[in-house]
Amino acid sequence: MSNPQIRVTEPDWSREQMRSREWNPGKFLLASLRDYQRYQAHGGVIDGLLRRWAVLFHRLWSTVRGADIALSCQIGGGLLLPHPNGVVLYPGALIGPNCLIFQQVTLGTRGKPGAPRLAGHVDVGAGTKLLGHITVGPHALVGANAVVLSDVPAHGMVVGNPAVVKLAKQAGRQ
């Protein structure tokens, strides 16, 4: 995350932890993705076998939830996917820590290279499409069913098709 607009904050890993007897396919899907990436980083023989196992689990949970999240996505810790059905994350997508993504969200391209980059603490409403090489600033809110084709400022709120900024807090003001 070298973009100066995308500040790295400490992820809240407890948001992804499974609790006793909890049924949360979004967390299962994220766990399989994290397992794959961890085994991919090590590269040993055992890790290669475990990586294949993680791919199978990722495909299982992707099918169960109807999600298409590329194994090569860069996803910061603390991501919440309360309803991961229909979520599509392009392989080059970058998601900062502690984000919230609802159902039917697409982070994809517009035919040109480059995928969306979400800074930390971004909330993305259901049905939203973020397309192209854009950056969504930290603590931004993206309204449901918005089609975002350009950058979103930090603390901004965008809604509509095409999305327009409706509110942008001044830095340091609450």
PEBEL-V373303 format. One record per backbone hydrogen bond with DSSP energy under -0.5 kcal/mol. NH is the residue of the N-H (numbers start at 1). CO is the residue of the C=O. If there is no record, write none. Layout:
nh=NH co=CO
nh=NH co=CO
This chain:
nh=6 co=3
nh=7 co=5
nh=9 co=7
nh=13 co=11
nh=15 co=12
nh=16 co=13
nh=17 co=13
nh=22 co=19
nh=24 co=22
nh=27 co=24
nh=28 co=24
nh=29 co=25
nh=30 co=26
nh=31 co=27
nh=32 co=28
nh=33 co=29
nh=34 co=30
nh=35 co=31
nh=36 co=32
nh=37 co=33
nh=38 co=34
nh=39 co=35
nh=40 co=36
nh=41 co=37
nh=42 co=38
nh=43 co=39
nh=48 co=44
nh=49 co=45
nh=50 co=46
nh=51 co=47
nh=52 co=48
nh=53 co=49
nh=54 co=50
nh=55 co=51
nh=56 co=52
nh=57 co=53
nh=58 co=54
nh=59 co=55
nh=60 co=56
nh=61 co=57
nh=62 co=58
nh=63 co=59
nh=64 co=60
nh=65 co=61
nh=66 co=62
nh=67 co=62
nh=68 co=87
nh=70 co=68
nh=70 co=89
nh=73 co=70
nh=74 co=93
nh=75 co=73
nh=76 co=74
nh=76 co=95
nh=79 co=76
nh=80 co=99
nh=81 co=79
nh=84 co=81
nh=86 co=65
nh=86 co=66
nh=87 co=84
nh=88 co=105
nh=89 co=68
nh=90 co=88
nh=90 co=107
nh=93 co=90
nh=94 co=116
nh=95 co=74
nh=96 co=118
nh=96 co=119
nh=98 co=77
nh=99 co=96
nh=100 co=122
nh=101 co=80
nh=102 co=124
nh=104 co=85
nh=105 co=102
nh=106 co=128
nh=107 co=88
nh=108 co=106
nh=108 co=130
nh=117 co=134
nh=118 co=94
nh=119 co=117
nh=119 co=136
nh=120 co=7
nh=121 co=97
nh=122 co=119
nh=123 co=140
nh=124 co=100
nh=124 co=122
nh=125 co=123
nh=125 co=142
nh=127 co=103
nh=128 co=125
nh=129 co=146
nh=130 co=106
nh=131 co=129
nh=131 co=148
nh=132 co=108
nh=134 co=132
nh=136 co=117
nh=137 co=135
nh=137 co=152
nh=138 co=5
nh=139 co=120
nh=140 co=137
nh=141 co=156
nh=142 co=123
nh=143 co=141
nh=143 co=158
nh=145 co=126
nh=146 co=143
nh=147 co=160
nh=148 co=129
nh=148 co=146
nh=149 co=147
nh=152 co=135
nh=155 co=138
nh=156 co=153
nh=157 co=167
nh=158 co=141
nh=159 co=164
nh=161 co=162
nh=162 co=147
nh=163 co=147
nh=164 co=159
nh=166 co=157
nh=167 co=157
nh=169 co=155
nh=173 co=170
